[in-house]
Amino acid sequence: MKHGLNIRPQGALDFVSLGALVHRLDPGIIPFRKATQCQIHVSGGEFNVAANLADCFRRPTGIVSAMVNYPIGELIAERVRAMGVKPFYKRFEHDGVTGPNMATVYSDQGKGVRAPVVFYNRCNEAAGLLKPGDFNWNEIFGGGVRWFHSGGIFAALSPTTPELIIEGMKAAKAAGAITSFDLNFRAKLWKVFGGQDRAVSTLRRIMDHVDVIIGNEEDLQKGLGVAGPEVASSSKLDTATFFGMIERVVQQHPNVKAVATTLREVHTTNRHSWSAVAWINGQSFTAPTAELDVLDRVGGGDGFAAGFIHGLLAGETGEMAVRLGWAHGALLTTFPGDTTMATEDEVRAFAQGGSARIQR
C-alpha cells in the first residue's frame, strides 16, 4: 500500500459508477447550425470512468443508472455491454412522444481558433428521476466492491440525484469501498438547476462521504466554494495555485484523503499543453507536461480519472498513479468519442516517458 489509501484487496467489482448515461451527437468540425450528419457517441461523465477501466485496464466494473425501454436506450445499452461494464438499471417506459428520455449532448469538435460548443437536451431525463430507494445496494455491492464513484454532472440533474449519491456513498462505505467524486462543474447545468449557491450547498454535503476528489481549481472554487488565488496564475500549468487550495479543501472536508486533476493550457482547439497533479495524504505529485495534438477533447478528464484510479487499485505509487492517469487522458484526446480506445501497454509506455515513435 504505497499510496496510503486503504483499498480493500479484492471484490467482485473493482469499481462501480453512479450517473447518467447519455448519447452525444457529434457533427465533427462542422458547427451544428450547418451540420448535415452526426456521429453518435455513448457517454456520461461517471460512466466513462467505468468504461475506460473495463476496456483499457480490464477491470470488472459496473454502472448504476437509468435506462429507458426505447431504441435510444437500446443503442446506449449495447455500447455499455461492448465496453464490458456490468449494468444495474432502473428501467423506465417511454411514452412514444415526451419521454422519459435518455439525455442528448450536442458537441461539435471545433477547429483551431474555433472552440468546441457544448449544449444539451436533458428534457424529462430518466436519470433525473432517480431517487433514494431505487437500487438495492446490498445486491450491487454483495460480492464486494473496491471503489465507488459519482460526479457533479449527475448531482446537478434534480433535487433527488444528490440524495441518491449520498445513499450510494454510505452503502459503499459500509461495504468497505473507497469513494470518489469528480466535481465536473458545469455552469450550464447548475444555472438551470438552482445556480451556484445550490451547487456549493449540494456538493459540500456530498463531500462529507468522499475520500478522493477529482477536480481542478475552477471546480474547487465554483463547486465547493473554496477560496482560490487572488491573482489568476500566469499559466494554467502552474501547480502552486492548485496545491495552495488543497489545504483549504482539507480544512473544509477533513475526511478527504486525495485530490487530483488534469492541468490543461489550451493554445488552440487542437493544440494543448497537458499535465496532471495529485495530492495524496499530504504528498504532492506532478506529471510531466506533454504537447498534445487533440482530435476530440471530450472525455480527457474522465480518461485521467480512470488511469489514476487504476494505478491506485493496482497498488502503484502515487507518482505512477498520476502518470498513468495523465498518459491515458492524453491518449484519449487522440480518439473520436468519449471513451477509451487505448490499451494498457500503450498507456504504460507513454507514462514511462514513451513517445509517438511507430511501434513495429
Summary of the structure (lengths in Angstrom):
residues: 360
radius of gyration: 19.0
end to end distance: 35.9
largest distance: 54.1
contacts: 1300
relative contact order: 0.14
helix: 36%
strand: 24%
